[in-house]
């Protein structure tokens, strides 16, 4: 019985695939059109448009009192936007946040959130009203300037777009995630947009010829409300030209010196949409994890005067290095992915800058046209009535007689229409006219009004008939807006800045010593780790070596230089100085094979630090048998990890010395037996990397080259023997000779058995420092001015007294300029009259 009473419904069979596809597309289009994407004309999503319209309807002008936010939200929900109250309130609060919008649309009173990520206070506590710029967005709304549509229950009408005297989509930007697409438009500067719009209007007939470069003469780039800096212009050009781009933002930080002699970093601006509290927490986390180890204190001193994040650094810290670390590891450098997607005729479109500006101009053209037509219709209606008034005043006695003789109002109206050829509206207006209008003054006012309305009609008809005049009006409007609301840019654009923070950017550029032993142990030591002493001292331990290992090189460099390592096989390898381990003064270092891809039985015999690989500089190479060659530095700019051939060698010969020259320098070669030869480098022609070179000096039996260096003005040649004897001799005593000759004497060759063969020779200046190291790793550092200056053929004095079984291995020169930058300790002692062990 129950089954018989059931009403059978219609059952329709559908394909589930088609049904799901249709339902999902309906949902997707609803989200895209009705929620997530802004309209390209006014830059508003439906929720923002409804909020402003509801406030407009409530009479919340910029010069009226504030109303509770809850009242406004309720008005929006009840009449136009059937969604959650939190969505409406958050959207309204965002329009009142000076860190979210470049130009505010809502004037909020109360807590509307902060850049620290604090949420706005509950809507029952806050109040709001329209900003003046929002009133410009709503201007002329009552003049039929835009289309209206029904609200969600068909009980009210709401505008489908706002008149928008300002290009809000570009001014304040937009962000939103739809289904399968998203928009992310950065804010711009009003004055710059005004210049671009004026340029388009001035060249409207040839608008197709205008490109993004032309527009970027006016619109430099995004202008974020939080300021900051944009790194490079490639992302801006891409975004403006295609509607898609990647813009790198950086905060603004100032390096300040404190009274205590330390440095601090003061961050005054952060990238757009970066949470300040989260940024500070991230910095603190990096400090705890020792990823940034030079920060001693971190605090937020932001107040009403502006943002200020203070990062205090430890004594001796490099502030530039810390700042680059902050850019690399924190949101102080962030990326804004530009996706200029907006609705055009209800469909989502990716729009470049030019197209967005054109859409705004076209929208304003339509708004002004509709407004002008509205005003024209209203003026024509008014002048029609005024014509009737003037007819009545000119025939006042007859008019009064007709009205008095009529039986009722309708007959009076008909009689007036028939006798005076008036329209129904004119006749009704005459019947409604007050008697005071018969006064002479009132008659003059009517005639004056008639004249003014006639001029208005003429102006409006001319305006509507000439689109160019409408464009001129748009231009005038924009100039007025820029004058009233325009301001200077907040975001700086650094075209030269680099986005990538390379490892070099995180390394302080400081003076260091590269120490290399005969068995191939290498390390990097701060130059300040050595102490300057007077001559004759025994020295401090500079390098712990393995048994029978000898220190062969101590090379001064800067931490950002490139080290070129030349081997006995004639090959060259390269490595950045900062990549070489920075170790303690007394540690032995790490095997060189951990850094370079050396072959079996291949040994580094020469090395040099290079700042840049200029084609105007040369590399002079010297072998133990006296062969040499000159190669342009640019040949070594890109050394592969497996190395390159720097010089082809004869059997049994080894590459031993390398120096950097300018092309106009002189070379001095010193042999173990005390011969020295000076000649111009131009005597050796520039060759390719694989050439074998030419003979540099003629060697005697059992003699070999012990040093090769570049002659310097006012310099001296310092020689040090294996037994620790040394002296300096003015380079003026070494007259230039021909290449491949035997040279002249540079030491007392008769005393070689006592003082030892020459271990090393260097060209030095009086203010330089020297570091002498023995084969067992004992080092001494002293001033060149403390070394006795003697003639060429003298034996010299003791500079260091090696212990039994030890001998001098190498001499390194450190320039005075490097010493100042490294902050080396300088101890002034009275020199002993005779060298002795300490």
KOLVOLO-222495 format. One line per 8 residues: for each residue x, y, z of C-alpha. Coordinates in Angstrom, 1 decimal, padded with zeros to 4 digits, always signed. Example, Ala and Ser with C-alpha at 12.3 -4.5 7.8 and 13.67 -1.06 7.14 Angstrom:
+012.3,-004.5,+007.8  +013.7,-001.1,+007.1
***
This chain:
+000.0,+000.0,+000.0  +002.8,+002.3,+000.9  +004.5,+001.6,-002.4  +001.4,+002.5,-004.3  +001.2,+005.9,-002.6  +004.8,+006.7,-003.5  +005.2,+009.3,-006.3  +007.6,+008.1,-009.0
+010.2,+010.6,-009.9  +012.0,+011.1,-013.2  +015.2,+009.1,-013.4  +017.6,+010.3,-016.0  +020.7,+008.3,-017.0  +023.8,+010.4,-017.6  +027.4,+009.6,-018.4  +029.4,+010.2,-015.2
+032.4,+011.4,-017.1  +030.4,+014.1,-018.9  +028.5,+015.0,-015.7  +031.7,+015.4,-013.7  +033.3,+017.4,-016.5  +030.3,+019.7,-016.7  +029.9,+020.2,-013.0  +033.6,+020.9,-012.5
+033.7,+023.4,-015.3  +030.7,+025.2,-013.9  +032.4,+025.3,-010.5  +035.7,+026.4,-012.0  +034.2,+029.3,-014.0  +032.2,+030.4,-011.0  +035.4,+030.6,-008.9  +037.3,+032.3,-011.7
+034.7,+034.9,-012.6  +032.9,+035.4,-009.3  +035.6,+035.1,-006.7  +039.3,+034.8,-007.5  +040.2,+037.0,-010.4  +039.9,+040.8,-010.7  +038.2,+042.6,-013.6  +040.8,+044.2,-015.9
+038.8,+047.5,-016.0  +038.5,+048.5,-012.3  +041.0,+045.9,-010.8  +038.4,+044.7,-008.4  +037.3,+041.2,-007.4  +033.6,+041.0,-006.7  +034.1,+041.0,-002.9  +036.1,+044.3,-003.0
+033.7,+045.9,-005.4  +030.7,+045.0,-003.2  +032.4,+046.3,+000.0  +033.1,+049.7,-001.6  +029.6,+049.9,-003.1  +028.0,+048.9,+000.2  +030.0,+051.6,+002.0  +029.0,+054.1,-000.7
+025.4,+053.2,-000.2  +025.8,+053.6,+003.6  +027.1,+057.1,+003.0  +030.5,+056.4,+004.5  +032.4,+059.1,+002.7  +035.9,+060.2,+003.6  +034.5,+063.3,+005.5  +031.8,+061.5,+007.4
+032.0,+059.6,+010.7  +033.3,+056.1,+011.0  +030.9,+053.1,+011.2  +031.5,+049.8,+012.9  +033.1,+047.2,+010.6  +030.5,+044.7,+011.7  +027.8,+047.0,+010.3  +029.6,+047.2,+007.0
+030.2,+043.4,+006.8  +026.6,+042.8,+007.6  +025.5,+045.1,+004.9  +027.7,+043.4,+002.3  +026.7,+039.9,+003.4  +023.0,+040.6,+003.6  +022.7,+042.4,+000.2  +025.4,+041.4,-002.1
+027.9,+038.7,-001.0  +026.5,+035.4,+000.3  +029.7,+034.0,+001.7  +031.5,+033.9,+005.1  +031.8,+037.0,+007.2  +035.5,+036.4,+007.8  +036.3,+036.6,+004.0  +034.5,+039.9,+003.7
+036.2,+041.4,+006.8  +039.6,+040.2,+005.8  +039.2,+041.7,+002.4  +038.0,+045.0,+003.9  +040.9,+045.0,+006.4  +043.4,+044.5,+003.6  +042.2,+047.6,+001.8  +043.1,+049.5,+005.0
+046.6,+048.1,+005.5  +049.4,+050.4,+004.4  +051.8,+047.4,+004.1  +049.4,+045.5,+001.7  +048.1,+048.2,-000.6  +050.2,+050.9,-002.2  +047.2,+053.3,-002.2  +044.6,+052.7,+000.5
+040.9,+052.4,-000.4  +039.5,+052.0,+003.2  +040.2,+054.4,+006.1  +040.3,+052.1,+009.1  +040.2,+053.1,+012.8  +041.5,+050.5,+015.2  +043.7,+047.5,+014.9  +043.7,+046.3,+011.3
+046.7,+044.1,+011.5  +050.5,+044.6,+011.2  +053.5,+043.7,+009.1  +054.4,+041.2,+011.9  +051.5,+039.0,+010.8  +049.1,+040.1,+013.6  +045.5,+039.6,+012.6  +043.0,+042.5,+012.6
+041.0,+043.0,+015.8  +037.4,+041.5,+015.7  +035.0,+043.4,+013.5  +033.0,+044.6,+016.5  +036.0,+046.6,+017.7  +037.1,+048.3,+014.5  +035.5,+051.1,+012.4  +035.9,+052.2,+008.8
+034.9,+054.6,+006.1  +036.0,+055.2,+002.5  +039.3,+056.8,+001.6  +039.2,+059.7,-000.9  +040.8,+057.4,-003.6  +037.9,+055.0,-003.1  +035.5,+057.8,-003.8  +037.3,+058.4,-007.1
+036.7,+054.7,-007.9  +033.0,+055.3,-007.3  +032.7,+058.7,-008.9  +029.8,+059.2,-011.3  +028.3,+055.8,-010.4  +024.8,+057.4,-010.4  +025.1,+058.7,-013.9  +024.5,+055.4,-015.7
+028.2,+055.0,-016.3  +028.4,+051.2,-015.8  +026.2,+048.2,-016.2  +024.2,+046.8,-013.2  +023.2,+043.3,-012.5  +020.9,+041.5,-010.0  +022.3,+040.5,-006.6  +022.2,+036.9,-005.4
+018.4,+036.9,-004.7  +017.3,+039.3,-007.4  +016.0,+041.8,-004.9  +018.6,+044.5,-005.6  +020.9,+045.7,-008.3  +024.7,+046.0,-007.9  +027.3,+047.4,-010.3  +029.2,+044.8,-012.4
+032.2,+047.2,-012.6  +033.1,+050.5,-011.1  +033.7,+053.7,-013.0  +037.2,+053.8,-011.7  +038.9,+057.1,-012.4  +042.2,+055.4,-011.4  +043.9,+052.3,-012.9  +043.4,+050.3,-009.7
+044.6,+047.0,-011.0  +048.0,+048.3,-011.7  +048.1,+050.8,-008.8  +047.4,+048.3,-006.0  +048.0,+045.0,-007.8  +046.1,+041.8,-007.1  +046.6,+038.2,-006.0  +044.3,+035.3,-006.2
+044.2,+031.6,-006.8  +041.5,+030.3,-009.1  +041.0,+026.8,-010.5  +043.9,+025.9,-012.7  +045.2,+029.4,-012.8  +046.4,+032.2,-010.5  +047.0,+035.9,-010.7  +049.8,+037.9,-009.0
+050.0,+041.5,-010.1  +052.5,+043.9,-008.4  +051.5,+047.5,-007.4  +052.8,+050.5,-009.4  +053.4,+054.2,-008.9  +050.5,+056.6,-009.8  +052.7,+059.3,-011.3  +054.5,+056.8,-013.5
+051.3,+055.2,-014.7  +049.9,+058.6,-015.4  +053.0,+059.3,-017.6  +052.5,+056.0,-019.5  +048.8,+056.6,-020.0  +049.4,+060.2,-021.3  +052.0,+058.8,-023.7  +049.5,+056.2,-025.1
+046.9,+058.9,-025.5  +049.3,+061.3,-027.2  +050.2,+058.6,-029.7  +046.8,+056.9,-029.9  +046.8,+056.8,-033.6  +050.1,+054.9,-033.7  +049.5,+053.0,-030.5  +050.5,+049.7,-032.2
+054.0,+051.0,-032.6  +054.5,+051.7,-028.9  +056.6,+048.9,-027.3  +057.4,+048.0,-023.7  +060.7,+049.9,-023.8  +058.8,+053.1,-024.6  +056.4,+052.5,-021.7  +059.3,+051.7,-019.3
+060.6,+055.3,-019.9  +057.6,+056.2,-017.7  +057.0,+053.1,-015.6  +060.3,+052.1,-014.1  +059.0,+049.0,-012.4  +056.8,+047.8,-009.5  +056.5,+050.1,-006.5  +055.8,+048.1,-003.4
+054.2,+049.6,-000.3  +057.0,+048.3,+001.9  +059.7,+049.9,-000.2  +062.7,+047.7,-000.6  +064.8,+047.2,-003.8  +064.3,+045.3,-007.0  +067.4,+043.5,-008.2  +068.0,+043.8,-012.0
+065.5,+044.7,-014.7  +065.2,+041.5,-016.7  +062.2,+040.4,-014.7  +060.5,+043.7,-015.0  +061.0,+043.7,-018.8  +059.6,+040.2,-019.1  +056.6,+041.0,-016.8  +055.7,+044.2,-018.7
+056.3,+042.7,-022.1  +054.5,+039.3,-021.7  +052.5,+039.5,-018.5  +054.7,+036.9,-016.8  +058.0,+037.5,-015.0  +060.1,+036.9,-012.0  +061.1,+039.9,-009.9  +063.7,+039.6,-007.2
+063.1,+041.9,-004.2  +065.5,+042.8,-001.4  +065.1,+044.6,+001.8  +067.1,+047.8,+002.5  +069.8,+047.5,+005.1  +072.3,+050.1,+006.3  +075.7,+049.3,+007.8  +076.4,+051.5,+010.8
+079.4,+051.8,+013.1  +078.6,+051.8,+016.8  +080.4,+053.8,+019.5  +082.1,+050.6,+020.7  +083.9,+050.3,+017.3  +081.7,+047.4,+016.2  +079.3,+047.3,+013.2  +075.6,+046.8,+013.1
+073.1,+046.2,+010.3  +069.9,+048.2,+010.4  +067.2,+046.8,+008.2  +064.7,+049.6,+007.5  +062.6,+048.1,+004.6  +061.7,+044.5,+003.9  +060.4,+042.9,+000.7  +056.7,+043.0,-000.1
+054.5,+040.4,+001.7  +057.4,+039.3,+004.0  +056.4,+038.8,+007.6  +058.8,+040.8,+009.8  +058.4,+038.5,+012.8  +059.0,+035.4,+010.7  +062.1,+037.1,+009.2  +063.6,+037.8,+012.7
+062.8,+034.3,+013.8  +064.6,+032.9,+010.8  +067.7,+035.1,+011.5  +067.8,+033.8,+015.1  +067.5,+030.2,+013.9  +070.5,+030.7,+011.5  +072.5,+032.1,+014.4  +071.6,+029.1,+016.7
+072.5,+026.7,+013.9  +075.9,+028.5,+013.4  +075.1,+029.1,+009.7  +075.7,+032.8,+010.5  +078.3,+033.0,+013.2  +079.1,+036.7,+013.3  +075.9,+038.0,+014.9  +076.1,+038.9,+018.6
+072.6,+040.5,+019.1  +069.3,+040.8,+017.3  +066.4,+043.1,+018.2  +063.4,+044.8,+016.7  +063.4,+048.6,+017.3  +060.5,+049.3,+014.9  +058.1,+052.1,+016.1  +055.8,+054.7,+014.6
+058.8,+056.4,+013.0  +059.4,+053.3,+010.9  +060.9,+049.9,+010.7  +064.2,+049.1,+012.3  +065.6,+045.6,+012.8  +069.0,+045.9,+014.5  +071.6,+043.1,+014.0  +074.7,+043.7,+016.1
+077.9,+042.0,+014.8  +080.8,+040.6,+016.7  +084.0,+042.4,+016.9  +086.0,+042.0,+013.7  +083.0,+040.7,+011.7  +082.6,+041.6,+008.1  +079.2,+043.4,+007.8  +079.0,+043.0,+004.0
+079.6,+039.2,+004.4  +076.8,+038.9,+007.0  +074.4,+041.0,+004.8  +075.0,+038.7,+001.9  +074.4,+035.7,+004.1  +071.1,+037.3,+005.1  +070.1,+037.8,+001.5  +071.0,+034.2,+000.7
+069.4,+032.4,+003.6  +066.4,+034.5,+004.7  +063.4,+036.2,+003.1  +065.4,+039.5,+003.1  +065.8,+038.6,-000.6  +062.5,+037.2,-002.0  +061.0,+036.6,-005.4  +057.7,+038.0,-006.7
+056.3,+035.8,-009.4  +054.4,+038.1,-011.8  +051.3,+036.7,-013.4  +049.2,+039.5,-014.8  +046.0,+037.6,-015.2  +042.6,+039.4,-015.2  +039.1,+039.1,-016.6  +038.4,+040.6,-020.0
+034.8,+040.4,-021.1  +034.3,+037.7,-018.4  +037.2,+035.6,-019.6  +040.7,+035.2,-018.0  +043.5,+036.7,-020.0  +047.2,+037.2,-019.4  +047.9,+040.8,-020.1  +051.1,+042.8,-020.7
+051.4,+046.3,-019.3  +050.5,+048.0,-022.6  +047.2,+045.9,-022.9  +046.3,+046.7,-019.3  +046.7,+050.4,-019.9  +044.7,+050.2,-023.1  +041.8,+048.4,-021.3  +041.8,+051.1,-018.7
+041.7,+053.9,-021.3  +038.9,+052.1,-023.2  +037.0,+051.7,-020.0  +037.3,+055.3,-019.1  +036.3,+056.2,-022.7  +033.1,+054.2,-022.3  +032.4,+055.7,-018.8  +032.9,+059.3,-020.0
+030.8,+058.6,-023.1  +027.9,+057.2,-020.9  +028.3,+059.9,-018.4  +028.3,+062.6,-021.1  +025.2,+061.0,-022.7  +023.5,+060.9,-019.3  +024.3,+064.6,-018.7  +023.2,+065.4,-022.2
+019.8,+063.7,-021.8  +019.4,+065.5,-018.5  +020.3,+068.9,-020.0  +018.0,+068.4,-022.9  +015.1,+067.5,-020.6  +015.9,+070.6,-018.5  +016.1,+073.0,-021.5  +012.8,+071.6,-022.7
+011.2,+072.7,-019.5  +013.0,+076.1,-019.6  +011.6,+076.7,-023.1  +008.1,+076.1,-021.7  +008.8,+078.5,-018.8  +010.0,+081.2,-021.2  +006.9,+080.8,-023.5  +004.7,+081.1,-020.4
+006.5,+084.3,-019.2  +006.2,+085.8,-022.6  +002.5,+085.1,-022.7  +001.7,+085.3,-019.0  -001.6,+087.1,-019.2  -003.0,+084.7,-021.8  -001.6,+081.7,-019.8  -003.4,+083.0,-016.6
-006.6,+083.6,-018.5  -006.6,+080.0,-020.0  -006.0,+078.5,-016.6  -008.7,+080.6,-014.9  -011.3,+079.7,-017.6  -010.6,+076.0,-017.4  -012.9,+073.7,-015.5  -010.1,+071.5,-014.0
-006.4,+070.9,-014.2  -006.6,+068.4,-017.1  -008.6,+070.7,-019.3  -006.2,+073.6,-018.4  -003.2,+071.4,-019.4  -004.9,+070.4,-022.7  -005.8,+074.0,-023.5  -002.2,+075.1,-022.8
-000.8,+072.4,-025.1  -003.3,+073.3,-027.9  -003.0,+077.1,-027.8  +000.7,+077.5,-027.1  +002.0,+074.3,-028.8  +003.5,+073.0,-025.5  +004.4,+069.4,-024.7  +002.7,+067.7,-021.8
+005.8,+068.0,-019.7  +006.0,+071.8,-020.4  +002.3,+072.3,-019.7  +002.6,+070.4,-016.4  +005.7,+072.4,-015.4  +003.8,+075.7,-016.1  +000.9,+074.6,-014.0  +003.3,+073.7,-011.2
+005.2,+076.9,-011.5  +005.1,+079.2,-008.4  +003.8,+082.8,-008.7  +007.1,+084.2,-007.5  +008.6,+083.1,-010.8  +006.7,+086.0,-012.4  +009.2,+088.5,-010.8  +011.6,+090.2,-013.1
+014.7,+088.7,-011.3  +013.3,+085.2,-011.6  +012.8,+085.8,-015.3  +016.4,+086.8,-015.6  +017.5,+083.7,-013.7  +015.5,+081.5,-016.1  +017.0,+083.1,-019.1  +020.5,+082.8,-017.6
+019.9,+079.1,-016.8  +018.6,+078.6,-020.3  +021.8,+080.1,-021.7  +024.1,+077.9,-019.5  +022.2,+074.7,-020.3  +022.4,+075.5,-024.0  +026.1,+075.8,-023.7  +026.3,+072.5,-021.8
+024.4,+070.8,-024.5  +026.6,+072.2,-027.2  +029.7,+071.1,-025.2  +028.4,+067.6,-024.6  +027.3,+067.0,-028.2  +030.7,+068.2,-029.4  +032.4,+065.9,-026.9  +030.4,+062.9,-027.9
+031.1,+063.6,-031.6  +034.9,+063.8,-031.1  +036.6,+060.7,-029.4  +039.9,+062.6,-029.3  +038.3,+065.1,-026.9  +037.2,+062.3,-024.7  +040.8,+061.0,-024.7  +042.0,+064.5,-023.7
+039.5,+064.4,-020.9  +040.9,+061.1,-019.7  +044.4,+062.6,-019.8  +043.2,+065.6,-017.8  +041.6,+063.3,-015.2  +044.8,+061.3,-014.8  +046.9,+064.5,-014.4  +044.4,+065.6,-011.7
+044.6,+062.3,-009.9  +048.4,+062.3,-010.0  +048.4,+065.9,-008.7  +046.1,+065.0,-005.8  +047.3,+061.5,-004.8  +050.7,+061.0,-006.5  +053.8,+060.5,-004.5  +057.5,+059.5,-005.0
+058.6,+055.9,-005.6  +059.2,+053.8,-002.5  +060.9,+050.9,-004.2  +064.4,+051.4,-005.6  +065.5,+049.6,-008.7  +069.2,+048.5,-008.9  +069.9,+047.5,-012.5  +073.5,+046.5,-011.7
+072.8,+044.3,-008.7  +073.0,+040.6,-009.0  +070.3,+038.2,-008.0  +072.5,+035.2,-007.2  +074.5,+035.4,-004.1  +077.7,+033.6,-005.1  +080.0,+032.0,-002.6  +082.5,+034.9,-003.2
+079.9,+037.3,-001.9  +079.9,+035.5,+001.4  +083.7,+035.6,+001.8  +085.5,+038.5,+003.3  +088.2,+039.9,+001.1  +091.2,+039.8,+003.4  +095.0,+039.2,+003.3  +096.0,+035.6,+003.7
+099.1,+033.5,+003.3  +099.0,+030.3,+001.2  +101.5,+027.8,+002.7  +102.6,+024.8,+000.6  +105.0,+022.1,+001.6  +107.3,+019.9,-000.5  +105.1,+016.8,+000.1  +102.1,+018.7,-001.0
+100.3,+019.9,+002.2  +098.5,+023.2,+001.8  +096.6,+025.6,+004.0  +095.4,+029.2,+004.2  +096.5,+031.3,+007.1  +095.4,+034.8,+008.0  +098.4,+037.2,+007.5  +097.8,+038.6,+010.9
+098.6,+035.2,+012.5  +102.3,+036.0,+012.0  +104.1,+038.5,+014.2  +106.6,+041.0,+012.9  +109.9,+040.7,+014.8  +113.4,+042.3,+014.6  +116.1,+040.4,+012.8  +118.1,+037.6,+014.4
+115.1,+036.1,+016.2  +114.5,+032.4,+016.2  +110.8,+032.8,+015.1  +107.5,+031.3,+015.9  +106.1,+028.0,+014.6  +104.4,+028.7,+011.3  +103.6,+025.2,+009.9  +103.6,+021.8,+011.5
+105.0,+019.4,+008.9  +105.3,+015.7,+008.6  +108.8,+014.1,+009.2  +111.3,+015.3,+006.6  +108.7,+017.5,+004.9  +109.8,+021.0,+003.7  +107.8,+024.2,+003.3  +108.6,+025.4,-000.2
+106.1,+028.3,-000.7  +104.4,+031.0,+001.4  +102.4,+033.1,-001.0  +100.6,+036.3,+000.0  +097.1,+036.6,-001.6  +093.6,+037.9,-001.1  +090.8,+035.5,-000.1  +088.8,+036.3,-003.3
+091.8,+035.8,-005.7  +092.2,+032.8,-007.9  +095.3,+030.6,-007.2  +097.1,+029.2,-010.2  +099.2,+026.2,-009.4  +102.0,+025.3,-011.8  +103.5,+021.8,-011.6  +106.9,+020.4,-012.5
+105.2,+018.7,-015.5  +104.4,+022.1,-017.0  +100.7,+022.0,-016.2  +098.5,+024.6,-014.5  +095.5,+024.1,-012.2  +093.3,+026.7,-010.6  +091.3,+027.1,-007.3  +089.7,+030.0,-005.5
+091.8,+031.1,-002.5  +088.8,+030.9,-000.1  +088.3,+027.2,-001.1  +091.7,+026.4,+000.4  +091.1,+025.4,+004.1  +091.6,+028.1,+006.6  +093.7,+026.4,+009.3  +095.5,+027.2,+012.5
+099.1,+028.6,+012.2  +100.6,+025.5,+013.7  +098.6,+022.8,+011.8  +100.1,+021.0,+008.9  +097.3,+021.6,+006.3  +095.6,+019.1,+004.1  +097.1,+017.2,+001.1  +097.0,+019.2,-002.1
+095.5,+016.2,-003.9  +092.3,+016.9,-002.0  +092.0,+020.2,-003.9  +093.7,+019.6,-007.2  +093.4,+016.7,-009.6  +097.2,+016.1,-009.7  +098.6,+013.2,-011.7  +100.9,+010.5,-010.4
+104.3,+011.8,-009.3  +103.2,+015.4,-010.3  +104.3,+018.1,-007.9  +103.4,+021.7,-007.6  +106.6,+023.8,-008.0  +105.1,+027.3,-008.5  +102.0,+029.2,-007.7  +100.6,+032.7,-008.0
+097.5,+034.6,-006.9  +095.5,+036.3,-009.7  +092.9,+039.0,-009.2  +091.6,+039.1,-012.7  +092.6,+037.6,-016.1  +093.3,+040.7,-018.2  +094.5,+040.3,-021.8  +096.9,+043.2,-021.1
+098.7,+041.1,-018.5  +101.2,+038.3,-019.0  +102.4,+035.3,-017.1  +106.2,+034.7,-017.2  +107.3,+031.1,-016.6  +110.8,+030.0,-015.7  +112.3,+026.5,-015.5  +115.2,+025.2,-013.4
+117.4,+024.9,-016.5  +116.9,+028.5,-017.4  +114.2,+028.2,-020.1  +111.4,+030.8,-020.0  +108.2,+031.9,-021.8  +105.6,+034.6,-021.7  +101.9,+033.8,-022.0  +098.9,+036.2,-022.0
+096.9,+035.9,-018.7  +093.6,+035.4,-020.5  +095.0,+032.0,-021.6  +094.5,+030.8,-018.0  +091.0,+032.3,-017.4  +089.2,+029.0,-017.7  +091.3,+026.2,-016.4  +089.5,+022.9,-016.4
+089.6,+020.7,-013.2  +092.0,+018.3,-014.9  +094.4,+021.1,-015.6  +095.9,+022.7,-018.8  +099.4,+022.5,-020.4  +101.1,+025.8,-019.5  +104.5,+024.9,-021.0  +106.1,+022.1,-022.9
+109.3,+021.0,-021.1  +112.5,+019.3,-022.2  +113.3,+015.9,-020.6  +114.6,+016.3,-017.1  +113.6,+020.0,-016.9  +111.0,+021.3,-014.4  +108.8,+024.4,-014.3  +109.8,+026.3,-011.1
+108.7,+030.0,-011.1  +105.8,+032.1,-012.4  +105.3,+035.9,-012.2  +102.5,+038.3,-013.3  +103.7,+041.1,-015.6  +102.2,+044.1,-017.4  +104.0,+043.7,-020.7  +106.4,+046.5,-020.0
+108.2,+045.1,-017.0  +111.8,+043.9,-016.5  +112.7,+040.4,-015.3  +115.5,+039.5,-012.9  +116.7,+035.9,-012.7  +118.9,+034.6,-009.8  +120.8,+031.4,-009.7  +121.9,+029.2,-006.8
+125.6,+030.1,-007.4  +124.9,+033.8,-007.1  +124.5,+035.0,-010.7  +121.8,+037.6,-011.5  +120.5,+038.6,-014.9  +118.2,+041.6,-015.6  +116.4,+042.2,-018.9  +113.1,+043.5,-020.4
+110.3,+041.1,-020.7  +109.7,+042.3,-024.2  +112.9,+040.3,-025.1  +110.7,+037.3,-024.7  +107.8,+037.2,-027.2  +104.3,+036.2,-026.1  +103.7,+032.5,-026.9  +100.9,+029.9,-026.7
+100.4,+027.7,-023.7  +102.0,+024.6,-025.2  +105.2,+026.3,-026.5  +108.6,+025.2,-025.0  +109.9,+028.8,-024.5  +113.3,+030.3,-025.0  +116.6,+030.3,-023.0  +116.4,+033.0,-020.3
+119.9,+032.8,-018.7  +123.0,+030.9,-019.5  +123.9,+028.6,-016.6  +127.3,+027.4,-015.4  +128.0,+023.8,-014.5  +126.1,+022.6,-011.4  +124.2,+025.8,-011.3  +120.4,+026.2,-011.5
+117.9,+028.9,-011.3  +116.7,+029.6,-007.8  +114.5,+032.6,-008.4  +112.8,+034.8,-011.0  +111.1,+038.1,-010.1  +109.7,+041.3,-011.6  +111.8,+044.5,-011.2  +110.0,+047.3,-009.3
+110.8,+051.0,-009.2  +112.9,+052.0,-006.1  +113.0,+048.3,-005.2  +115.9,+046.1,-004.0  +116.9,+042.5,-004.6  +116.8,+040.5,-001.4  +118.7,+037.2,-001.4  +118.6,+034.6,+001.4
+121.0,+031.6,+001.6  +120.2,+028.2,+002.9  +122.2,+028.9,+006.1  +120.1,+032.0,+006.9  +122.3,+034.7,+005.5  +120.7,+037.5,+003.7  +121.0,+041.0,+002.4  +119.2,+043.5,+000.1
+120.9,+045.3,-002.8  +119.5,+048.2,-004.8  +118.2,+047.1,-008.2  +120.1,+050.0,-009.7  +123.3,+048.0,-009.3  +121.9,+045.4,-011.7  +122.3,+046.8,-015.1  +120.1,+045.3,-017.8
+121.8,+042.7,-020.0  +120.8,+040.7,-023.0  +118.6,+037.7,-022.6  +120.4,+034.3,-022.5  +123.6,+035.8,-021.1  +125.3,+034.7,-017.9  +124.5,+037.8,-015.8  +126.5,+039.4,-013.0
+127.4,+038.4,-009.4  +124.9,+039.1,-006.6  +126.7,+037.5,-003.6  +130.1,+036.8,-002.3  +130.6,+033.6,-004.3  +133.8,+032.7,-002.4  +131.8,+032.3,+000.8  +129.2,+030.0,-000.6
+130.4,+027.0,+001.5  +129.9,+029.0,+004.7  +126.8,+030.9,+003.9  +125.2,+028.3,+001.7  +123.8,+028.5,-001.8  +121.1,+031.1,-002.5  +117.7,+029.5,-001.3  +115.5,+032.3,-002.5
+115.6,+035.9,-003.9  +112.8,+038.5,-004.0  +112.4,+042.0,-005.3  +111.2,+044.0,-002.2  +110.3,+047.5,-001.0  +111.5,+049.1,+002.2  +108.1,+049.0,+004.0  +107.4,+045.4,+003.1
+107.3,+042.4,+005.4  +109.2,+039.2,+004.9  +108.4,+035.7,+006.1  +111.3,+033.3,+006.0  +110.5,+029.6,+006.6  +112.9,+026.8,+007.1  +112.6,+023.2,+005.9  +111.4,+022.1,+009.4
+108.6,+024.6,+009.4  +110.1,+027.4,+011.6  +109.0,+030.8,+010.4  +110.1,+034.4,+011.1  +108.6,+037.6,+010.0  +110.5,+040.8,+009.8  +110.6,+044.2,+008.0  +112.6,+044.7,+004.9
+114.0,+047.9,+006.4  +115.6,+045.7,+009.2  +117.6,+043.8,+006.6  +121.0,+045.3,+005.9  +121.5,+046.9,+002.5  +124.8,+045.8,+001.0  +126.6,+045.8,-002.3  +126.1,+043.1,-004.9
+129.1,+040.9,-004.0  +128.8,+040.9,-000.2  +127.8,+037.9,+001.9  +125.1,+039.5,+004.0  +124.2,+039.0,+007.7  +122.2,+036.4,+009.6  +118.5,+036.9,+009.2  +117.5,+033.5,+010.7
+119.6,+030.9,+012.5  +118.4,+027.5,+011.5  +118.9,+024.7,+014.0  +121.4,+021.9,+013.1  +120.0,+019.9,+010.2  +117.6,+022.6,+009.2  +117.9,+025.1,+006.3  +116.0,+028.0,+004.8
+113.4,+026.7,+002.4  +111.6,+029.8,+001.1  +111.0,+033.5,+001.4  +107.6,+035.2,+001.0  +107.1,+038.9,+000.6  +104.0,+040.6,+002.0  +103.3,+044.1,+000.8  +102.8,+046.9,+003.2
+099.3,+047.4,+001.8  +098.3,+043.8,+002.5  +099.7,+044.2,+006.1  +097.5,+047.2,+006.8  +094.3,+045.4,+005.5  +095.2,+042.3,+007.5  +095.8,+044.1,+010.7  +099.2,+042.5,+011.4
+100.9,+042.9,+014.8  +104.0,+045.1,+014.6  +106.4,+044.9,+017.5  +109.1,+047.5,+017.6  +112.3,+046.0,+019.2  +115.8,+047.3,+019.2  +117.7,+045.0,+016.9  +120.5,+042.9,+018.3
+124.0,+044.0,+017.2  +124.8,+040.4,+016.2  +122.3,+037.8,+015.1  +121.7,+035.0,+017.6  +119.3,+032.3,+018.5  +116.5,+033.2,+020.8
***
